[in-house]
């Protein structure tokens, strides 16, 4: 990374990258769309961009094809402030493309073109930057990385290298199109949870991973698997964070939703930045919620991620009452 040592890196993500082809017209099906925009996409890439836009030094471990879309992804990473040192160029496989339809406020069908296999699923242990994985302040992996080999073994090896250092994060990130069945996803998520210190997921993803959809019950289950911080996103009902000492709830920031697809990644990037900056849990959760809302009010994902001035302005304009409740141990009495 040139002048930047492993110890200088704030956020390292690992996983999906690709090109988002989003319609510039809303409320109609793809068969009727005649204008599209091309954007950097993929959950792990978006989280890295979101953290970088807020001021964290961010990089991603992933793979792209030796094709024009792969060159576009690497160029966009650099343009948006993310180091591309650990992006592998995989011969013989195309960089994946994702299309979506936009039916605000809550219907955004996705169509993934990742066949026969996406380059980001072909990472091996030889592709892992061992020192960087150990030393980054935040290491973020996603559930999709466990859905097939060799990515599954590589992700498990990365978590072994990380050795549960603070802010080792698993984004549950469940997409049924990537899994043969939900049971496989549950088994593998539960194998990964003891290897991380933070788990993040929405209520559907928590139901897949631990069999609980109620946010507080899901968070408790996640803690039972050994994580130190469980964060459950509940859409328009806000988000909950739980440790063994406290429960923090933040209401959703109200916006007019244009495209909700990037909101979770913005939430994740703001979480990472809050961890890096040492913000308390209440401020981190409120910032993450506001970042998600900002991106939901915009069309694209990666290029919609807020800067820190934008995020602080959103929080000033939309103050929220963060609720703290009793200790986790006490809630089990």
C-alpha positions in Angstrom: 0.0 0.0 0.0 2.9 2.3 -0.7 3.4 4.8 2.2 0.5 3.2 4.1 1.5 0.3 6.4 -1.0 -2.4 7.5 -1.2 -0.6 10.9 -2.4 2.6 9.2 -5.5 0.9 7.6 -8.8 1.6 9.3 -11.3 -0.6 7.5 -10.7 -3.7 5.5 -13.7 -5.4 3.8 -13.8 -8.7 2.0 -16.3 -10.0 -0.5 -18.7 -8.9 -3.3 -17.9 -6.3 -5.9 -19.4 -5.7 -9.3 -21.2 -3.2 -11.5 -24.7 -2.0 -10.7 -26.8 -1.2 -13.8 -29.6 0.9 -12.4 -32.6 2.3 -14.3 -32.8 6.1 -14.5 -36.6 5.7 -14.6 -38.6 4.6 -11.6 -41.9 2.8 -11.3 -41.6 0.7 -14.4 -40.2 -2.7 -15.2 -36.8 -3.3 -16.8 -38.6 -4.3 -20.1 -39.8 -0.7 -20.4 -36.6 1.1 -19.2 -34.5 2.8 -21.9 -32.1 4.8 -19.7 -29.6 3.3 -17.3 -26.7 4.4 -15.1 -23.5 2.4 -14.4 -22.2 2.4 -10.8 -19.7 0.5 -8.7 -21.6 -2.1 -6.6 -21.4 -5.1 -4.4 -22.0 -5.0 -0.7 -18.4 -5.2 0.5 -17.3 -2.6 -2.0 -20.1 -0.3 -1.0 -19.3 -0.6 2.7 -15.6 0.2 2.0 -16.7 3.3 0.0 -19.1 4.4 2.7 -16.3 4.2 5.3 -13.8 6.0 3.0 -16.3 8.8 2.2 -16.6 9.5 6.0 -12.8 9.7 6.3 -11.6 6.2 7.2 -8.7 4.7 5.3 -10.4 1.7 3.6 -9.4 -1.2 1.4 -11.2 -4.3 0.0 -10.1 -7.9 -0.6 -12.0 -9.1 -3.6 -11.7 -10.2 -7.2 -12.7 -8.9 -10.7 -12.5 -10.2 -14.2 -9.9 -9.0 -16.7 -12.6 -7.1 -18.6 -13.8 -3.6 -19.0 -16.1 -3.8 -16.0 -13.2 -5.1 -13.9 -11.2 -2.0 -14.9 -14.2 0.2 -14.1 -14.5 -1.3 -10.6 -10.9 -0.7 -9.8 -11.0 2.8 -11.2 -14.1 3.6 -9.2 -12.6 2.2 -6.0 -9.7 4.5 -6.3 -11.8 7.5 -7.4 -14.0 7.0 -4.3 -11.1 6.7 -1.9 -10.7 3.0 -1.4 -7.3 1.3 -1.9 -7.5 -1.5 -4.6 -4.2 -3.2 -3.6 -6.0 -6.4 -2.7 -8.2 -6.7 -5.7 -7.3 -9.9 -7.6 -7.8 -10.0 -11.4 -9.1 -13.4 -12.2 -8.6 -14.8 -15.7 -11.4 -16.4 -17.6 -14.3 -15.0 -15.5 -16.4 -11.9 -16.0 -16.9 -9.2 -13.5 -20.5 -9.6 -12.3 -23.3 -7.2 -13.2 -26.5 -6.5 -11.2 -29.7 -5.0 -12.5 -32.5 -3.6 -10.3 -36.0 -2.3 -10.7 -37.1 0.7 -8.6 -40.6 0.8 -7.3 -40.5 3.2 -4.3 -41.0 3.1 -1.4 -40.2 -0.6 -0.7 -40.0 -2.8 -3.8 -36.6 -3.0 -5.4 -36.1 -6.4 -7.2 -32.5 -7.4 -7.9 -31.2 -9.5 -10.8 -27.7 -10.9 -10.3 -25.6 -12.0 -13.2 -22.7 -13.9 -11.6 -22.6 -17.1 -13.6 -20.9 -19.5 -13.8 -19.1 -18.0 -10.8 -18.1 -14.4 -9.8 -14.4 -13.7 -9.4 -14.9 -12.5 -5.8 -16.0 -16.1 -5.0 -12.7 -17.5 -6.3 -10.3 -16.0 -3.7 -7.9 -18.4 -2.1 -5.7 -18.3 1.0 -2.8 -17.0 -1.2 -4.9 -13.9 -1.9 -5.2 -12.9 1.7 -3.1 -9.9 2.9 -2.3 -11.5 6.3 -0.7 -8.6 8.1 -3.4 -6.2 6.9 -6.2 -8.6 8.1 -4.5 -8.8 11.5 -3.8 -5.0 11.9 -6.8 -3.2 10.4 -9.0 -1.5 13.0 -12.1 -3.0 11.5 -12.3 -6.2 9.4 -15.7 -6.8 7.7 -16.9 -10.0 6.0 -20.3 -10.9 4.6 -22.4 -14.0 4.7 -22.3 -14.4 0.9 -18.6 -15.2 1.2 -19.5 -18.5 2.9 -22.0 -19.6 0.3 -19.6 -21.6 -2.0 -16.0 -22.8 -2.3 -13.3 -21.8 -2.4 -14.5 -18.6 -0.9 -16.0 -20.3 2.1 -12.6 -21.8 3.2 -10.8 -18.6 2.4 -13.2 -16.6 4.6 -12.8 -19.0 7.4 -9.1 -18.8 7.1 -9.2 -15.0 7.1 -11.2 -15.1 10.4 -8.7 -17.5 11.9 -5.9 -15.0 10.9 -7.9 -12.2 12.5 -8.2 -14.2 15.7 -11.2 -12.2 17.1 -9.4 -8.9 17.4 -11.8 -6.0 18.2 -14.2 -5.1 15.5 -14.1 -8.3 13.5 -17.5 -8.0 11.9 -19.8 -10.5 10.1 -22.6 -8.9 8.0 -25.1 -11.7 7.7 -26.0 -10.4 4.2 -28.4 -13.2 3.2 -29.4 -13.4 -0.5 -31.3 -16.6 -1.2 -30.1 -16.6 -4.8 -26.6 -17.4 -3.6 -27.6 -20.4 -1.4 -29.0 -23.9 -2.2 -31.3 -23.6 0.8 -31.7 -21.5 4.0 -30.5 -24.4 6.2 -27.0 -24.3 4.6 -26.8 -20.6 5.3 -27.9 -21.0 8.9 -25.3 -23.8 9.5 -22.4 -21.8 8.0 -23.4 -18.5 9.7 -23.5 -20.2 13.0 -20.1 -21.7 12.3 -18.7 -18.2 11.6 -20.3 -16.3 14.5 -18.0 -17.6 17.2 -15.1 -16.2 15.1 -16.3 -12.6 15.1 -16.9 -9.9 17.7 -19.7 -8.0 15.9 -22.7 -9.3 14.0 -24.9 -7.1 11.9 -28.1 -8.1 10.1 -31.7 -7.2 9.3 -34.6 -9.1 10.8 -34.9 -11.5 7.8 -31.2 -12.2 7.9 -31.3 -12.8 11.7 -34.2 -15.2 11.2 -32.1 -17.2 8.7 -29.0 -17.2 10.9 -30.4 -17.8 14.4 -34.0 -18.5 14.0 -35.3 -15.3 15.6 -37.0 -12.4 13.9 -37.9 -10.3 16.9 -34.9 -7.8 17.1 -34.2 -8.2 20.9 -34.5 -12.0 20.8 -32.3 -12.1 17.7 -29.7 -10.0 19.3 -29.6 -12.2 22.4 -29.2 -15.3 20.2 -26.3 -13.7 18.4 -24.6 -12.9 21.7 -25.1 -16.5 22.8 -22.9 -17.5 19.8 -20.1 -15.4 21.3 -20.2 -12.0 19.6 -19.7 -9.0 21.8 -22.0 -6.6 19.9 -25.1 -7.6 18.0 -26.8 -5.1 15.7 -30.3 -5.8 14.2 -31.8 -3.5 11.6 -35.6 -3.3 11.5 -36.2 -1.1 8.5 -38.7 1.7 9.2 -38.8 0.7 12.9 -35.2 1.6 13.4 -32.3 -0.4 14.7 -31.1 -2.1 17.9 -27.7 -2.7 19.3 -27.0 -5.1 22.2 -24.0 -5.9 24.3 -23.9 -7.9 27.5 -24.1 -4.6 29.3 -26.6 -2.5 27.5 -29.3 -2.3 24.8 -29.5 0.7 22.6 -32.4 1.5 20.2 -32.5 4.2 17.6 -35.6 5.1 15.6 -35.4 5.3 11.8 -34.6 8.6 10.2 -37.6 9.6 8.1 -36.9 10.3 4.4 -38.7 10.0 1.1 -37.3 6.7 -0.2 -36.1 6.6 -3.8 -34.0 3.4 -3.7 -33.5 1.4 -0.5 -30.9 -1.0 -1.9 -27.8 0.8 -0.7 -29.1 1.8 2.8 -27.7 -1.3 4.6 -24.2 -0.7 3.1 -24.3 2.9 4.1 -25.3 1.8 7.6 -22.4 -0.6 7.7 -19.8 2.0 6.5 -20.9 4.4 9.2 -20.7 1.7 11.8 -17.1 1.0 10.7 -16.3 4.7 10.8 -17.8 5.0 14.3 -15.7 2.0 15.5 -12.6 3.6 14.1 -13.3 7.0 15.6 -14.2 5.5 19.0 -17.7 6.9 19.1 -20.0 5.6 21.8 -22.6 3.1 20.8 -25.5 5.6 20.8 -23.7 8.0 18.5 -22.5 5.2 16.2 -26.0 3.7 15.8 -27.6 7.1 15.2 -25.0 7.9 12.6 -25.4 4.6 10.9 -29.2 5.0 10.8 -28.9 8.5 9.3 -26.4 7.3 6.7 -28.7 4.6 5.6 -31.6 7.0 5.3 -29.6 9.4 3.2 -28.7 6.7 0.7 -32.2 5.4 0.6 -33.3 8.9 -0.6 -30.8 8.7 -3.5 -30.8 6.5 -6.7 -27.4 4.9 -6.6 -25.4 3.1 -3.9 -21.6 3.6 -3.9 -21.6 7.2 -5.3 -24.5 8.0 -3.0 -22.6 7.4 0.2 -22.5 10.5 2.4 -19.4 12.5 3.4 -19.0 13.4 7.1 -20.4 16.9 6.6 -23.5 15.5 4.9 -24.0 13.0 7.6 -23.6 15.5 10.4 -26.0 17.8 8.6 -28.5 15.0 8.4 -28.2 14.3 12.1 -28.7 18.0 12.9 -31.8 18.3 10.8 -33.2 15.0 12.0 -32.3 14.6 15.7 -33.4 11.3 17.2 -34.0 10.1 20.7 -31.8 7.2 21.3 -33.1 4.8 24.0 -30.8 2.8 26.4 -32.3 0.1 28.5 -31.2 -2.4 31.1 -28.3 -4.6 31.0 -28.4 -7.8 29.0 -27.8 -10.0 32.1 -30.6 -8.3 33.9 -33.0 -8.9 31.1 -32.5 -12.6 31.6 -33.5 -12.5 35.3 
